[in-house]
Amino acid sequence: MSIELKKALYNISALADLGQEITSEDNFTVKIQSVLHVIMGTFVVNRGAILWYEKTKDEITFIAKRGFEDASPACWETGQIMSLEKNEPRAVSGDSVLAGAGVAILIPLWVRDEFIGAVVLGDKFSAEAYSPEDLELLKVIAHQTAITINNHALFMGLSEKLEENRKLYEEMRRIYHDTLQAFAAAIDAKDVYTKNHSHRVARYSVAIARELGWNEHDVEGIYVAGFLHDVGKLVISNELLNKRKPFTSDELHEMKRHSLLSYKIISNIRFPWKDVENIIRHHHERLDGNGYPDALTREDLSDGVKILTLADSFDAMTTERAYREKMDIRTALVELRSCLDTQFDNKIMLAFCKVLEKEIKGELPEPNILPHLDRNFELSHITALLEGLIQELSQ
Amino acid sequence: MKSTAFNVASKCQGDAAVVYPRGYLNNIAGESLVSECHNVIGQGAKKIVLNFRETDFINSIGVSLLLNIIEDLNNIGGTLCFAEMSKIHRDTFEMLGLTKYILVFNDENEALQYLSTETS
């Protein structure tokens, strides 16, 4: 086999090496270092570098190099490099700065009309001159290298935009939640007896939903529903909300309007979570069909409704109201137990008991229920009750 | 071409070091070979035998890495021997003009024997 043929075969295999490296799944630093090795191994040079043009700074910097440790590309005339023919290798013997830095060949890298950077090579190890065939091959390799760097730059640009959007989304989300809390505070402030009620119901609902294995998107939905479930009370008069004596039939009818009013207010908002408005509308429904406003039964009620119903009732039981004293936690649990199958769902009750037990045992890093319960109550008094309920409901 | 995991071993033999690249010398993992040679040079060895018994494949990246080693030894006036290299790789190195800078031997003992007669 002639030496020319051997050289041609070696060059073809070098192009294959280049193809493998630029399509590899390696990170960009490894990829571009490998590309430089391919170039240096192909032309048998011991000095070589790939440079990237940083548009915002209008300067070129090394992204891979060997043998140019002392070179400072910031001193190189970027404009002059850009004025050279696109992707065409050329000897730089006439340029004292580049030649002084040890550059023998320079290829300005372009993709369409975008200046990407450059590849620079020193003399061949053998000190032979670059042949016309070498320069042709170098042109092909340089073009591929330019595309690789450009793709990376595009990807990085997209990643930066994505990160900016993510931060913006987080910021909007925070503002959204702050607004929700302000709204909830406005609702709760109307009734002196229900201070922080919406906040607690949201927290209890989150705890139950997580225990049921809901994904975080849906958990956020039930959290929002918890915050806004009583928004309709903004329309009910303060006198009625804070009335100490039992309601008349008309007053009771007026009070019951709040869930439908909440639904009407909330329906105007396009939430990213499904069913929030319906969960709010039905949070006073019962499994036995004796709830309001639509007298739905078990089969018609979603888990979201069942969660919010139980969370709302538990908080109502364990906090003081205008017309009654608050229950202790044990009594509230017994009360919930007595209303299973008529008001509350077994599965939801089981999840509530389990998560409460986990929080008492300190198994959850961020408890949602315990921080809101009566601090004077000895929690060990309900451990056995919870165990019994869990055992009973698990059967 | 799928690479096999590349690793390097070495041993000292008198004033020479024998370095064993194992696996395909076709990606950046081969830089460990350059590092190993750099280490043995740092320990005083000026004569290195690279035994390619367990290296079935060397591509352009491998050539670039070997060029680094050749240059490192050239800079200190050392001697680099290649041993047990396949014919195809030997032909490639010859075609690239690199055999001017290295000594090629059929086996490691032959290379070590030659180096033992060479004046340090």
Interface residues (C-beta under 8 A of the other chain):
Chain A: I3 K6 K7 Y10 S13 A14 D17 Q20 E21 D26 V30 Q33 S34 L36 H37 V38 M40 G41 T42 V44 V45 N46 R66 F125 S126 E128
Chain B: M1 N26 N27 I28 N59 S60 I61 G62 V63 S64 L65 L67 N68 I70 E71 D91 T92 M95 L96 G97 L98 K100 Y101
